Amino acid sequence: MTPWKQELERKLAEPGVPAALPFTALARAAYIARGEPIPDPTLHAWIADAIARRRLEPVIRGLYLNRFTSPEGRLADSVPYLRRDAIVSLHTVLDEAGMYNNPPSGVTAIVPLDPGPTRPRTGRIDTKQGPVFVRSMPRRLLEAGEPDDRIDHVRSVAHPHATPEKALLDWLYLAMSPRSTLAPPAPHDVDIDALDRRRLNRLAKQMGLVDSLHRWLTGDLLTRQPTR
C-alpha cells in the first residue's frame, strides 16, 4: 500500500473522525494525506478496495460508513446525512439501549415539522445497509424538555440520538396521531423498569402526553399490529 493510502487510513481511524463519511469528506482527507489533489479515478479505486476489505460500507451513492474508526460506523450514523435535523428515536433507540424485546428492522428517525406549507421528506429510504424510516412531528414536541432529558449524551453515539424516555414518548405521540399508521408498542415489549421514570414524567408533561403515558402504562391504550 502506498504511503498516502496508509496515512489516509490512519487518519480515518483517529478518535473523533465521523462514523459516516460523504465522498467530499473522503476526498478532503485523501488530499491532506497525500499533500496534493488526488484524481477521482484513483480515489474511487481506493474506495472500492476499502469496500472490498469492509473498511468502508456504502449507504447510498456518495455516502459510506467508516469502519476504520472505533466504534465502527452503523446505519444510524448516516441519518444526519440522509435527512437534515433528523434525530434517531423510537424502536431504534429502545433497542440499542436494551429496552426493547422486539428487534426492529432498519433505523427509525424523526425530522421536525415547522409551520408553513413546506413539509419535510418522510417515508422509507432504502440503503445498501438496510431501510431508514423517517417520520415527522412538530418541532415544539420534538424539542420539548431540557436537552439532557431528550438527547442522549451518555452513551457513545455519533449522531443525534433521543434518550430512551424521549423515544418512547415520541412513539406514543405518533401512535396517537390521526395522520400516522404507527401503532404504539406493546407494553410487554418495552423494559419499563429500565426507564428513568422521573425523566419520563418530566418529558410527558412537557409534551402534553401525561394522560397517554398513563393509559399506555396501565394497558388502556389500544395496540394494533406495529407498522412503519
C-alpha positions in Angstrom: 0.0 0.0 0.0 1.3 3.4 -1.0 2.3 5.9 1.8 -0.6 8.3 1.2 -3.1 5.4 1.5 -1.6 4.3 4.7 -1.7 7.8 6.0 -5.3 8.3 4.9 -6.4 5.1 6.6 -4.6 6.1 9.8 -6.4 9.4 9.8 -9.8 7.8 9.3 -9.1 5.6 12.4 -8.4 8.6 14.6 -10.7 9.5 17.5 -13.4 11.9 16.5 -13.5 11.1 12.8 -17.1 10.9 11.7 -18.7 7.4 11.6 -20.3 8.2 8.3 -18.4 10.0 5.5 -19.6 11.6 2.3 -17.4 11.4 -0.8 -16.3 15.0 -0.3 -15.0 14.3 3.2 -13.0 11.3 1.9 -11.6 13.4 -0.9 -10.6 16.1 1.6 -8.9 13.6 3.9 -7.1 12.0 0.9 -5.8 15.4 -0.2 -4.5 16.0 3.3 -2.9 12.6 3.5 -1.2 12.9 0.1 -0.5 16.7 0.2 -1.9 17.2 -3.3 -5.2 16.6 -5.2 -6.0 13.0 -6.0 -7.7 12.2 -9.3 -11.2 10.9 -8.8 -10.5 7.6 -10.6 -7.6 7.0 -8.1 -9.8 7.8 -5.1 -12.6 5.7 -6.4 -10.2 2.8 -6.8 -9.1 3.1 -3.2 -12.8 3.4 -2.1 -13.6 0.2 -4.0 -10.7 -1.6 -2.3 -11.7 -0.3 1.1 -15.2 -1.6 0.5 -13.9 -5.0 -0.6 -11.9 -5.1 2.7 -15.1 -4.0 4.6 -13.4 -0.9 6.0 -15.9 1.3 4.2 -19.6 0.3 3.7 -21.7 2.0 1.1 -25.0 3.5 2.3 -26.2 5.4 -0.7 -24.3 6.9 -3.7 -21.5 9.0 -2.3 -22.0 8.1 1.4 -20.1 5.5 3.3 -19.9 4.1 6.9 -16.5 4.5 8.4 -15.3 1.1 9.7 -11.8 2.3 10.3 -12.9 4.1 13.4 -13.9 2.6 16.7 -16.7 2.1 17.3 -17.4 1.3 13.7 -19.9 3.3 11.8 -23.5 2.0 11.8 -26.5 2.7 9.7 -27.9 5.1 12.3 -24.8 7.2 11.9 -25.7 8.0 8.4 -29.1 9.5 9.3 -27.9 13.2 9.6 -26.6 12.9 6.0 -29.9 11.4 4.8 -32.2 14.0 6.3 -31.2 17.3 7.8 -32.1 17.8 11.5 -33.2 14.1 11.8 -33.0 12.5 15.3 -32.8 8.8 15.8 -35.6 7.7 18.0 -38.5 5.2 18.6 -37.7 1.5 18.0 -34.0 2.1 17.2 -33.2 3.9 20.5 -35.1 1.5 22.7 -33.5 -1.5 21.0 -30.0 -0.1 21.2 -30.5 0.7 24.9 -31.5 -3.0 25.5 -35.0 -1.9 26.5 -37.0 -3.3 23.5 -37.8 -7.0 23.2 -38.9 -7.0 19.5 -35.8 -6.1 17.5 -36.7 -3.8 14.6 -35.5 -3.9 11.0 -33.7 -0.8 9.9 -33.5 2.5 11.7 -36.2 4.9 12.7 -35.7 8.7 12.8 -37.8 11.8 13.2 -37.5 15.2 11.5 -39.0 18.4 12.8 -42.2 19.7 11.2 -42.4 23.5 11.2 -45.4 25.7 10.5 -45.9 26.6 6.8 -46.5 24.9 3.5 -43.2 23.2 3.3 -43.2 19.6 4.5 -40.1 17.6 5.3 -39.5 14.5 3.3 -40.6 11.4 5.2 -41.1 7.7 4.4 -38.8 4.8 3.8 -35.3 5.3 2.5 -33.8 2.1 1.1 -30.0 2.0 1.6 -27.4 -0.7 1.0 -27.2 -1.2 4.8 -31.0 -1.6 5.3 -34.0 0.7 5.4 -34.3 4.0 7.2 -37.8 5.0 8.2 -38.3 8.8 8.6 -41.3 10.3 10.3 -42.1 13.9 11.3 -43.6 15.6 14.3 -44.0 19.3 15.3 -40.6 20.9 16.3 -42.1 22.1 19.6 -42.7 18.5 20.6 -39.5 17.1 19.1 -37.5 19.6 21.0 -39.7 19.6 24.2 -37.9 19.3 27.5 -34.4 20.0 28.7 -31.7 18.9 26.3 -30.3 16.4 28.8 -33.7 14.8 29.2 -34.4 14.4 25.5 -30.9 13.9 23.9 -28.7 11.0 24.9 -25.3 12.5 25.8 -24.2 9.5 27.9 -23.9 6.6 25.5 -21.2 6.8 22.8 -23.2 7.6 19.7 -22.1 9.5 16.6 -25.4 11.0 15.7 -28.3 13.0 17.3 -30.0 10.3 19.4 -33.0 10.5 21.7 -33.0 9.2 25.2 -35.0 6.0 25.7 -37.6 8.0 27.6 -38.0 10.5 24.8 -38.0 7.7 22.2 -40.9 6.1 23.9 -42.9 9.3 24.2 -42.2 10.2 20.5 -43.6 6.7 19.7 -46.7 7.3 21.8 -47.3 10.7 20.2 -47.0 9.4 16.7 -49.2 6.4 17.5 -51.9 8.7 18.8 -51.7 11.0 15.7 -54.6 10.5 13.3 -52.2 11.1 10.4 -50.0 8.2 11.5 -50.3 4.5 10.8 -47.8 3.7 13.5 -49.1 1.5 16.4 -48.0 2.0 20.0 -45.5 -0.5 21.3 -46.9 -3.4 23.2 -46.1 -2.8 26.9 -44.5 -6.2 27.3 -42.1 -5.4 24.5 -40.6 -2.5 26.5 -38.5 -2.9 29.6 -40.4 -0.3 31.6 -38.4 -0.9 34.8 -35.2 0.2 33.0 -36.6 3.6 32.1 -35.8 6.7 34.2 -39.4 7.4 35.5 -38.6 10.9 36.7 -37.3 11.8 33.3 -40.2 10.1 31.6 -42.7 12.0 33.7 -40.9 15.3 33.1 -40.9 14.8 29.3 -44.5 13.6 29.3 -45.6 16.8 31.0 -43.6 19.0 28.6 -45.1 17.1 25.6 -48.6 17.1 26.9 -48.6 13.3 27.0 -49.3 12.6 30.7 -52.7 11.0 30.0 -51.4 9.0 27.0 -48.5 7.7 29.0 -50.7 6.7 31.9 -53.1 4.9 29.6 -50.2 3.1 27.9 -48.6 2.1 31.3 -51.9 0.7 32.5 -52.6 -1.2 29.3 -55.6 1.0 28.4 -54.1 2.4 25.2 -55.2 0.0 22.5 -52.4 -1.6 20.4 -52.5 -2.7 16.8 -50.1 -4.6 14.8 -46.9 -2.4 14.7 -46.3 -0.8 11.3 -43.8 1.6 9.9 
